[in-house]
Amino acid sequence: MAKVLDLLLLLLSLLSKSNPIASNVEVTFTLSPEPPIIAEGDTAVFNCSSNHSAVLINWILNGTVSASTLTSLGVIVNGAATPVSSLIIPGLVAPFNDTEVQCVAFGFGIGDFSPSSVILRVQGKLAPVKSLRTLENDSCYDFDWTPPFTLAGFDILRYNINVTDNNGNIIVQTNVSIAEWYYCPEKFDNLNLTNLCISIAAVNEVGEGELSKIKLNTTKYNIVQTQIDNRSRDKNQNWILSITIILEQLTGSDSEKPCINDVLMNCTDSNASFNTSNIMQITDFELMATFNISLEKADDKNHTIITHISFCSVLDEYESDKNNSLPISKVVMIK
């Protein structure tokens, strides 16, 4: 049926190219809202009319699809193939977001009058926030993130934040208006919790968007012993330095094997610092960190060394920033 209609419209166009009556024909195209940006669940209305009774109006979507064939999706066409017609498109993100809408008017002896097309945009629920990061500061945590994309006119109203324990019980439920949050578990909770799940979702007038989640391990550790196990030079005379570090767990009722992100070594007498992620877990609470120190910074002196251990967080579901970490710094002196 659609092919027959297209052929008819083409024939009408070919028959009308030379008729002077065309100069007196007007086609009016209006829409609501304007610009055509709607929320999911709303509707967009397009109106097309002509001052000439011989005009036939059809609605074309994305350049080739007749709107009349999409009634099963909720599309309504009133007055098809008449001088006055309207088109109603429901606010469905799929399939109508970024849909080109065009009124095409033909008529015997009149010509082809097609006003400029418009693009319908439908704003649905927001995508997850991006680049969710957290930084530990004195047993509290700074969170920040990048807002998800949203269409013009559909501002992010707030960010809903939930903190849950291992059993899914909600411990904290709050919201913020900016893309950052400061959280102190010890100030919010009286429980000795070590594993928390932080979920953040952007909210617009359509509703709450998809969740971004991050698992937060608040188990505290202390460095109880460090020793230099290997100190040698490679063929380029760079230092290869291996340090064994033994930890003890200070909080948490169960044994929590620490996830180590990296180890930073500061030499207090030379102000040199070295970072390594070359870490071997010997036992649950014993690890060996190996440093490769360039010749320019290496010497034979016995340094006073301070080590800082950065424990890692685990992102769940949306790993938009795989370098997230919780730098829980612990200090020990090595002579």
C-alpha positions as CSV (number, residue, x, y, z in Angstrom):
1,M,0.0,0.0,0.0
2,A,2.8,2.4,0.9
3,K,4.5,1.8,-2.5
4,V,1.3,2.5,-4.3
5,L,0.9,5.8,-2.4
6,D,4.4,6.8,-3.2
7,L,3.9,6.1,-6.9
8,L,0.7,8.2,-6.9
9,L,2.5,11.1,-5.2
10,L,5.3,10.9,-7.7
11,L,2.8,10.9,-10.6
12,L,1.0,13.9,-9.2
13,S,4.3,15.8,-8.9
14,L,5.2,15.0,-12.6
15,L,1.8,16.2,-13.8
16,S,2.0,19.5,-11.9
17,K,5.5,20.9,-12.7
18,S,4.4,23.4,-15.4
19,N,1.1,24.7,-14.0
20,P,1.1,28.5,-13.1
21,I,-1.6,28.1,-10.5
22,A,1.2,26.8,-8.2
23,S,2.4,30.3,-7.4
24,N,-0.9,31.0,-5.6
25,V,-0.6,27.9,-3.3
26,E,0.5,28.1,0.3
27,V,1.4,25.2,2.6
28,T,1.6,26.0,6.3
29,F,3.5,23.7,8.7
30,T,3.3,24.1,12.5
31,L,4.2,22.0,15.4
32,S,3.9,21.7,19.2
33,P,6.1,22.0,21.1
34,E,8.5,24.0,19.1
35,P,11.3,23.0,18.9
36,P,10.0,19.4,18.9
37,I,11.7,18.2,22.1
38,I,9.5,16.1,24.3
39,A,9.8,13.9,27.4
40,E,9.2,10.2,27.2
41,G,5.4,9.7,27.7
42,D,4.4,13.0,26.1
43,T,3.3,13.6,22.6
44,A,4.3,15.8,19.7
45,V,1.7,17.3,17.4
46,F,2.4,18.4,13.8
47,N,-0.1,20.3,11.6
48,C,0.1,20.8,7.9
49,S,-2.5,22.7,5.8
50,S,-2.9,24.3,2.3
51,N,-5.1,27.1,1.0
52,H,-5.8,25.0,-2.2
53,S,-8.5,22.3,-2.2
54,A,-6.6,20.1,-4.7
55,V,-3.7,19.6,-2.4
56,L,-3.1,16.2,-0.9
57,I,-1.0,16.0,2.3
58,N,1.1,13.1,3.4
59,W,3.5,12.6,6.3
60,I,7.0,11.1,5.7
61,L,9.3,10.0,8.5
62,N,13.1,9.7,8.0
63,G,12.7,10.5,4.3
64,T,11.1,7.2,3.2
65,V,8.5,5.9,5.8
66,S,4.9,6.9,5.5
67,A,3.6,7.8,9.0
68,S,0.3,6.1,8.2
69,T,2.0,2.7,8.3
70,L,3.1,3.2,12.0
71,T,-0.3,3.3,13.7
72,S,0.5,0.1,15.6
73,L,3.2,2.2,17.4
74,G,0.7,4.8,18.5
75,V,1.1,7.2,15.6
76,I,-2.1,9.0,14.6
77,V,-2.7,10.7,11.2
78,N,-5.8,12.8,10.9
79,G,-6.9,14.0,7.5
80,A,-4.5,12.0,5.3
81,A,-4.6,12.9,1.6
82,T,-6.7,16.1,2.3
83,P,-5.7,19.8,2.4
84,V,-5.6,19.8,6.2
85,S,-3.9,17.1,8.1
86,S,-2.3,16.5,11.5
87,L,0.2,14.0,12.8
88,I,0.6,12.9,16.5
89,I,3.7,11.0,17.5
90,P,4.0,9.5,21.0
91,G,7.0,10.1,23.2
92,L,8.8,6.8,22.8
93,V,12.6,7.0,22.9
94,A,12.6,3.9,20.7
95,P,11.9,4.2,17.9
96,F,11.0,8.0,17.6
97,N,14.0,9.8,19.1
98,D,15.9,11.6,16.4
99,T,13.1,11.1,13.8
100,E,12.9,13.4,10.8
101,V,9.3,14.6,10.3
102,Q,8.2,16.1,7.0
103,C,4.9,17.3,5.6
104,V,4.7,16.5,1.8
105,A,2.0,18.3,-0.2
106,F,1.0,17.4,-3.8
107,G,-1.8,18.4,-6.0
108,F,-3.0,18.2,-9.7
109,G,-1.6,21.3,-11.5
110,I,-0.1,22.6,-8.2
111,G,3.3,21.1,-7.7
112,D,5.3,19.7,-4.8
113,F,5.3,21.8,-1.7
114,S,7.3,20.3,1.1
115,P,8.2,22.6,4.0
116,S,11.6,22.0,5.7
117,S,11.6,18.9,7.8
118,V,12.2,19.0,11.6
119,I,13.9,16.5,13.9
120,L,11.8,15.1,16.8
121,R,13.8,14.4,19.9
122,V,12.5,12.4,22.9
123,Q,14.2,12.7,26.3
124,G,14.0,9.4,28.2
125,K,15.4,8.5,31.6
126,L,19.0,9.5,32.0
127,A,22.0,7.2,31.4
128,P,24.3,6.4,34.3
129,V,26.6,9.2,35.6
130,K,30.1,9.0,34.1
131,S,33.6,8.8,35.6
132,L,32.4,8.1,39.1
133,R,35.4,8.6,41.4
134,T,36.1,8.7,45.1
135,L,39.0,9.9,47.3
136,E,39.4,8.9,50.9
137,N,40.2,11.7,53.3
138,D,40.5,11.0,57.1
139,S,37.9,8.1,57.1
140,C,35.6,10.2,54.9
141,Y,35.1,10.0,51.2
142,D,34.8,12.6,48.4
143,F,32.7,11.4,45.5
144,D,32.5,13.2,42.1
145,W,31.2,12.3,38.7
146,T,30.4,13.7,35.2
147,P,26.6,14.3,34.6
148,P,25.0,12.2,31.8
149,F,23.9,13.9,28.6
150,T,20.5,15.5,28.6
151,L,18.5,17.4,25.9
152,A,18.0,21.1,26.1
153,G,15.2,22.0,28.4
154,F,15.4,18.9,30.5
155,D,17.7,19.8,33.3
156,I,19.0,17.3,35.8
157,L,16.9,18.0,38.9
158,R,19.0,16.1,41.4
159,Y,21.1,13.1,42.0
160,N,19.7,10.3,44.2
161,I,22.2,8.6,46.4
162,N,21.8,5.3,48.3
163,V,24.2,3.6,50.6
164,T,23.5,-0.1,51.3
165,D,25.2,-2.8,53.3
166,N,26.1,-6.3,52.2
167,N,22.5,-7.5,52.8
168,G,21.0,-4.7,50.7
169,N,19.8,-2.7,53.7
170,I,19.6,1.0,53.0
171,I,21.9,2.8,55.5
172,V,21.8,6.3,53.9
173,Q,19.3,7.7,51.5
174,T,19.9,11.3,50.3
175,N,20.1,13.5,47.3
176,V,22.4,16.4,46.1
177,S,22.0,19.0,43.4
178,I,25.6,19.0,42.2
179,A,27.9,16.3,40.9
180,E,29.8,15.7,44.1
181,W,29.1,14.3,47.6
182,Y,31.1,14.1,50.8
183,Y,30.4,11.0,53.0
184,C,31.6,10.0,56.4
185,P,30.5,6.5,57.3
186,E,31.4,6.9,61.0
187,K,29.2,10.0,61.2
188,F,26.2,8.5,59.5
189,D,26.3,5.0,60.9
190,N,26.8,3.5,64.3
191,L,27.4,0.1,62.8
192,N,30.8,-1.5,62.2
193,L,30.4,-1.8,58.5
194,T,33.3,-2.6,56.2
195,N,31.6,-3.2,52.8
196,L,29.2,-0.6,51.5
197,C,27.6,-0.1,48.1
198,I,27.1,3.5,46.9
199,S,24.6,4.0,44.1
200,I,24.1,7.3,42.3
201,A,21.4,8.1,39.7
202,A,20.6,11.4,37.9
203,V,16.9,12.5,38.0
204,N,15.0,14.6,35.4
205,E,11.3,15.2,34.9
206,V,11.0,11.7,33.3
207,G,12.2,10.0,36.4
208,E,15.3,8.4,38.0
209,G,17.9,7.4,35.5
210,E,20.1,4.3,35.4
211,L,22.3,3.6,38.4
212,S,26.1,3.9,38.7
213,K,27.4,1.8,41.6
214,I,30.7,1.6,43.4
215,K,31.6,-0.8,46.2
216,L,33.4,0.8,49.1
217,N,35.6,-1.3,51.4
218,T,36.1,0.7,54.6
219,T,38.1,-1.9,56.3
220,K,41.1,-0.3,58.1
221,Y,44.6,-1.8,58.1
222,N,47.8,-1.0,59.8
223,I,51.3,-1.7,58.6
224,V,53.0,-3.7,61.3
225,Q,56.3,-4.6,59.6
226,T,58.3,-3.7,56.6
227,Q,61.7,-4.8,55.5
228,I,63.9,-4.5,52.4
229,D,64.3,-8.0,51.0
230,N,66.3,-7.3,47.9
231,R,68.6,-4.5,46.8
232,S,70.4,-5.0,43.6
233,R,71.3,-3.3,40.3
234,D,70.3,-4.3,36.8
235,K,72.5,-4.2,33.7
236,N,71.8,-0.5,33.4
237,Q,72.9,0.1,37.0
238,N,69.3,1.0,38.0
239,W,68.3,-0.1,41.5
240,I,65.9,-3.0,41.9
241,L,64.4,-2.6,45.4
242,S,61.9,-5.1,46.9
243,I,60.1,-4.3,50.1
244,T,58.0,-6.8,52.1
245,I,55.0,-5.2,53.9
246,I,52.9,-7.0,56.5
247,L,49.5,-5.6,57.4
248,E,47.0,-6.2,60.2
249,Q,43.3,-5.7,59.9
250,L,41.9,-3.2,62.4
251,T,38.2,-3.2,61.6
252,G,35.6,-5.7,60.3
253,S,34.4,-8.9,61.9
254,D,35.6,-11.1,59.1
255,S,39.0,-11.4,57.5
256,E,39.1,-9.1,54.5
257,K,41.9,-9.7,52.1
258,P,43.1,-6.2,51.0
259,C,43.1,-5.2,47.4
260,I,46.3,-3.2,46.8
261,N,46.3,-0.7,44.0
262,D,49.9,0.7,44.3
263,V,52.6,1.5,46.8
264,L,54.4,4.9,47.0
265,M,57.8,5.2,48.6
266,N,59.2,8.5,49.7
267,C,62.8,9.0,50.7
268,T,62.8,11.7,53.3
269,D,66.5,12.6,53.1
270,S,66.5,13.1,49.3
271,N,62.9,14.1,48.7
272,A,62.7,11.5,46.0
273,S,59.5,9.4,45.6
274,F,58.8,6.3,43.7
275,N,55.6,4.5,42.8
276,T,55.0,0.9,41.8
277,S,52.1,-1.3,41.0
278,N,54.4,-4.3,40.7
279,I,53.0,-6.0,43.8
280,M,53.0,-9.7,44.7
281,Q,50.5,-10.9,47.3
282,I,52.5,-13.5,49.4
283,T,49.7,-14.2,51.9
284,D,46.4,-12.4,52.6
285,F,48.2,-9.8,54.7
286,E,51.7,-9.9,53.4
287,L,52.8,-8.4,50.1
288,M,56.0,-7.6,48.3
289,A,56.4,-4.3,46.3
290,T,59.2,-4.1,43.8
291,F,60.6,-0.7,42.6
292,N,62.8,0.0,39.6
293,I,64.7,3.2,40.5
294,S,66.5,4.9,37.6
295,L,70.3,5.4,37.8
296,E,69.9,9.2,38.0
297,K,68.0,8.9,41.3
298,A,69.7,5.8,42.7
299,D,72.7,5.8,45.1
300,D,74.2,3.6,47.7
301,K,73.0,5.5,50.8
302,N,70.7,4.0,53.4
303,H,67.5,6.1,53.1
304,T,64.8,6.7,55.6
305,I,61.8,5.5,53.7
306,I,58.1,6.2,54.2
307,T,55.7,3.9,52.4
308,H,52.1,4.7,51.5
309,I,49.7,2.0,50.4
310,S,46.8,2.8,48.1
311,F,43.9,0.3,48.4
312,C,41.6,-0.1,45.5
313,S,37.9,0.2,45.2
314,V,35.8,-2.1,42.9
315,L,33.4,-0.5,40.4
316,D,30.3,-2.5,39.8
317,E,28.2,-2.5,36.6
318,Y,29.6,0.6,35.0
319,E,33.4,0.6,34.8
320,S,33.6,4.0,33.1
321,D,36.8,4.8,34.9
322,K,38.9,1.7,35.6
323,N,41.6,3.8,37.4
324,N,39.4,4.6,40.4
325,S,41.0,4.0,43.7
326,L,40.7,4.7,47.4
327,P,44.1,6.0,48.4
328,I,43.9,4.9,52.1
329,S,47.4,6.0,53.0
330,K,49.3,4.3,55.9
331,V,52.7,5.3,57.0
332,V,55.7,3.4,58.4
333,M,59.3,4.2,58.8
334,I,62.1,2.1,57.4
335,K,65.7,2.7,58.5
